[in-house]
Amino acid sequence: MTGLVLLCISSCDAMSFFRKTLFPTVCRGTEQTSLNVVVFCLFGRKRDSALQKSCRSYPRQRQMVAKMMGVHSIEGGFTPEECDEIVIAKTVAPAREALLVGQNRDHNLRRSDLVWLDEVDGMGWVMDRLIDVVRKSNRDRFDFDLQEFAESPQIATYETTEGGHFKWHSDIGDGPVARKRKLTLVAQLSKPGTYDGGDLEVMPGAHIVGASRAQGCVTIFPSFHLHRVTPVTKGTRHSLTVWAHGPAFR
């Protein structure tokens, strides 16, 4: 878990708050002691008395870091009627098998079909909504350096007949675009009672957070978090995913 915190903080995305109040020199790589304090405060065990004392000295900072590293949910990001409209509209566009980074195929790791929203007519309003959600979430929770949406949103379909799933993975890849992913947004398009399994689970630390299954709920988290979609065992799950991009984490 330490690596995740180091990744986030050393990117200097961690707001002016890090640079000015807690880590005045962390972005230059010289404030290792303070960095260790935050790592301990978030994920450490109570066995180092010196770190425990330091951790108590930074209650506000610990709270803010935990907030930034967490999983954020917006209930009602889309109405049920809007979700149904998206699912119906995507049926007229060509579906492609979902692949892994590098256009590799491995059904043991991922099995679903994708439709790119840019190829669906009349869906411009969806992107407008996603932009609003990102703007508000980033302002209230993450404060990352975001600059663009460099990839089209994708509508994923997980079928029982194909054993639809996506094993643990991070959304940050080696490609010129994938390495700039900063925030991941997943909107739940299906009604929760229409399928079994298919849970979106995110691992922001040493624990697993299950995303809401409520139709229209949007789940947002840093793109470096490990996450998965468990196998769908009954019915069909539809979801909408988009990434917000900015300077790559360092």
KOLGU-115674 format. One line per 10 residues: number of its first residue (from 1); for each residue x, z, y of C-alpha. Coordinates in Angstrom, 2 decimals, padded with zeros to 5 digits, always signed. Each point is the difference from the previous one (the first is absolute). Example, Ala and Ser with C-alpha at 12.3 -4.5 7.8 and 13.67 -1.06 7.14 Angstrom:
BEGIN
1 = +012.30:+007.80:-004.50  +001.37:-000.66:+003.44
***
This chain:
BEGIN
1 = +000.00:+000.00:+000.00  +002.94:+000.60:+002.34  +000.69:-003.72:+000.06  -003.45:-000.73:+001.36  +000.49:+002.38:+002.91  +003.46:-001.37:+000.71  -001.37:-003.53:-000.06  -002.69:+000.81:+002.51  +002.05:+002.09:+002.39  +003.15:-002.09:+000.03
11 = -002.10:-002.98:+001.03  -000.36:+001.62:+003.45  -003.73:-000.75:-000.30  -000.60:+003.70:-000.10  -001.01:+000.05:+003.63  +001.68:+001.28:+003.10  -001.00:+003.40:-001.34  +002.74:-000.23:-002.65  +002.60:-001.25:+002.42  -000.75:+002.51:+002.73
21 = -001.14:+003.21:-001.66  +001.12:+000.25:-003.60  +002.62:-002.65:-000.71  +001.70:-000.90:+003.28  +002.77:-001.77:-001.89  -001.52:-000.73:-003.40  -000.24:-003.72:+000.68  +003.76:+000.00:+000.42  +000.35:+001.74:-003.34  +001.64:+003.22:+001.22
31 = -002.76:+002.60:-000.20  -000.01:+000.59:-003.75  -000.79:+003.72:+000.27  -003.25:-000.52:+001.89  -000.90:-002.87:-002.34  +000.46:+002.28:-003.00  -002.36:+002.50:+001.64  -002.81:-002.57:+000.19  +000.62:-001.18:-003.57  -000.26:+003.60:-001.16
41 = -003.07:+000.72:+002.14  -001.85:-002.95:-001.50  +001.12:+000.03:-003.62  +002.43:+002.87:-000.61  -000.44:+003.02:-002.20  +000.20:+003.55:+001.33  +003.46:+000.88:-001.23  +002.28:-000.47:+003.01  -000.49:+002.85:+002.49  +001.92:-001.76:+002.78
51 = -002.17:-003.09:-000.29  -003.13:+002.12:-000.18  +000.93:+001.62:+003.28  +000.75:-003.36:+001.60  -003.25:-001.42:-001.30  -001.96:+002.78:+001.68  +001.77:-000.90:+003.24  -001.58:-003.46:+000.00  -003.72:+000.49:-000.82  -001.23:-002.67:+002.42
61 = +002.62:-002.52:-001.06  -000.71:+000.61:-003.68  -003.70:-000.58:+000.62  +000.63:-003.24:+001.86  +002.36:-001.38:-002.65  -002.46:+000.84:-002.77  -002.76:-001.73:+001.99  +002.09:-003.13:+000.45  +000.96:-000.09:-003.69  -003.55:+000.55:-001.22
71 = -002.89:-002.15:-001.16  -002.68:-000.68:+002.61  -003.60:-000.97:-000.80  -002.64:-001.45:+002.30  -003.47:+000.28:-001.47  -002.31:-002.80:+001.07  +002.75:-002.33:+001.13  -002.37:-002.72:-001.23  -003.73:+000.32:-000.64  -001.32:-000.64:-003.53
81 = -001.62:-003.20:+001.26  +003.32:-001.20:+001.45  +001.77:+000.75:-003.28  -002.57:-002.03:-001.93  +000.37:-002.84:+002.51  +003.77:-000.11:-000.56  -000.35:+000.00:-003.79  -002.58:-002.82:+000.09  +002.02:-002.06:+002.49  +003.17:+000.14:-002.08
91 = -001.69:-001.74:-002.95  +000.23:-003.38:+001.77  +003.80:+000.24:+000.42  +002.53:-000.71:-002.76  +001.10:+003.10:-001.91  +003.61:+000.39:-001.11  +001.55:+002.28:-002.56  +001.70:+002.94:+001.69  +003.76:-000.14:-000.48  +002.88:+002.40:+000.52
101 = +002.81:-000.18:+002.54  +001.91:-003.25:-000.42  -003.12:-001.72:-001.38  +000.61:+001.53:-003.40  -002.79:+000.58:-002.51  -000.28:+003.11:-002.18  -003.45:+000.96:-001.23  +001.34:+003.36:-001.15  +000.66:+000.88:+003.64  -002.78:-001.84:+001.86
111 = -003.18:-001.81:-000.92  -002.47:-001.17:+002.66  -001.12:-003.07:+001.94  +000.56:-000.50:+003.73  -001.70:-001.92:+002.78  +001.74:-000.23:+003.37  -002.37:+000.79:+002.85  +001.48:-002.79:+002.14  -001.47:-002.47:-002.49  -003.55:+001.37:+000.36
121 = -002.10:-001.43:+002.83  -001.73:+002.30:+002.45  +002.12:+003.07:-000.73  +001.77:+000.31:+003.36  -002.02:+003.13:+000.77  +001.58:+001.74:-003.01  +003.49:-000.38:+001.47  -001.26:+001.29:+003.34  -001.36:+003.10:-001.75  +003.25:+000.57:-001.88
131 = +002.00:-000.25:+003.22  -002.22:+002.65:+001.58  +000.43:+002.28:-003.02  +003.78:-000.40:+000.05  +000.22:+000.63:+003.73  -001.98:+003.23:-000.22  +001.69:+001.27:-003.16  +003.48:-000.70:+001.27  -000.74:+001.69:+003.31  -001.53:+003.09:-001.60
141 = +002.12:+000.40:-003.12  +003.14:-002.06:-000.48  +001.42:-001.28:+003.30  +002.04:-002.68:-001.79  +001.57:-002.92:+001.84  -002.55:-002.69:-000.89  +000.22:-003.52:+001.38  -002.09:-002.42:-002.04  -002.10:-000.89:-003.03  +002.36:-002.47:-001.66
151 = -002.11:-000.53:-003.14  -003.62:-000.88:-000.56  -002.23:+002.76:-001.37  -000.68:-000.44:-003.70  -003.17:+000.69:-001.98  +000.86:+001.26:-003.47  -002.32:-000.10:-003.00  +000.66:+002.24:-003.01  -002.04:-000.96:-003.07  -000.66:+002.06:-003.11
161 = +000.32:-003.10:-002.19  +003.56:-000.54:+001.22  +001.00:+003.65:+000.03  +000.41:-000.09:+003.78  +002.59:+002.46:+001.31  +003.18:+000.35:+002.08  +002.63:+002.51:-001.14  +002.06:+002.24:+002.29  +001.75:-002.00:+002.70  +001.02:-000.05:+003.66
171 = -001.14:-002.77:+002.34  +003.39:-000.43:+001.66  +001.90:-002.89:-001.59  +003.25:-001.91:+000.47  -001.50:-003.07:+001.68  +000.24:-000.62:+003.75  -003.68:+000.91:+000.50  -000.53:+002.62:-002.72  +002.92:+002.09:+001.24  -001.78:+000.37:+003.36
181 = -003.16:+001.55:-001.43  -000.59:+003.36:+001.69  -003.62:+001.00:-000.64  -002.23:-000.93:-002.94  -003.79:-000.09:+000.43  -002.40:-000.24:-002.94  -003.74:-000.36:+000.57  -002.38:+000.82:-002.85  -002.49:-002.88:-000.31  -001.86:+000.93:-003.21
191 = -002.69:+002.62:-000.42  +001.54:+002.95:-001.90  -002.62:-000.05:-002.76  +000.56:-003.64:-000.93  +003.29:+000.55:-001.84  +001.98:+002.63:-001.90  +003.73:+000.57:+000.39  +001.64:-002.07:+002.72  +001.05:+003.01:+002.05  +002.46:-000.48:+002.83
201 = +002.55:+002.82:-000.24  +002.79:+000.65:+002.51  +003.06:+002.22:-000.42  +001.05:+001.22:+003.47  +002.17:+002.77:-001.42  +000.13:+002.03:-003.18  -003.76:-000.36:-000.43  -002.53:-002.82:-000.48  -002.82:-000.71:+002.45  -003.07:-001.82:-001.27
211 = -001.52:-002.36:+002.57  -003.70:+000.16:+000.78  -002.20:-002.28:-002.09  -002.66:-000.14:+002.71  -000.95:-003.57:+000.86  +001.47:-000.96:+003.37  +002.60:+002.77:+000.07  +003.45:-001.07:+001.23  +003.08:+001.80:-001.35  +003.22:-000.25:+002.05
221 = +003.49:+001.14:-000.96  +003.67:-000.86:+000.63  +000.93:-003.07:-002.02  +002.95:+001.75:-001.66  -002.31:+002.43:-001.82  -000.37:-000.61:-003.72  -003.57:-000.87:-000.95  -002.00:-001.57:-002.81  -003.41:-001.23:-001.09  -000.98:+001.49:-003.36
231 = -001.48:-002.35:-002.65  -003.62:-001.01:+000.52  -001.89:+000.94:-003.17  -003.47:-001.15:+001.01  -001.35:-002.42:+002.60  +001.96:-001.62:+002.83  +001.89:+001.50:+002.93  +000.47:-001.90:+003.28  +002.34:+001.16:+002.75  +001.52:-001.36:+003.20
241 = +003.68:+000.59:+000.81  +002.01:-000.75:+003.12  +003.42:+001.08:+001.30  +001.13:+000.76:+003.54  +003.57:-001.11:+000.67  +002.86:+001.03:+002.25  +003.78:+000.45:-000.04  +001.04:+000.79:-003.58  +000.60:+003.61:-001.01  +003.73:+000.69:-000.19
***
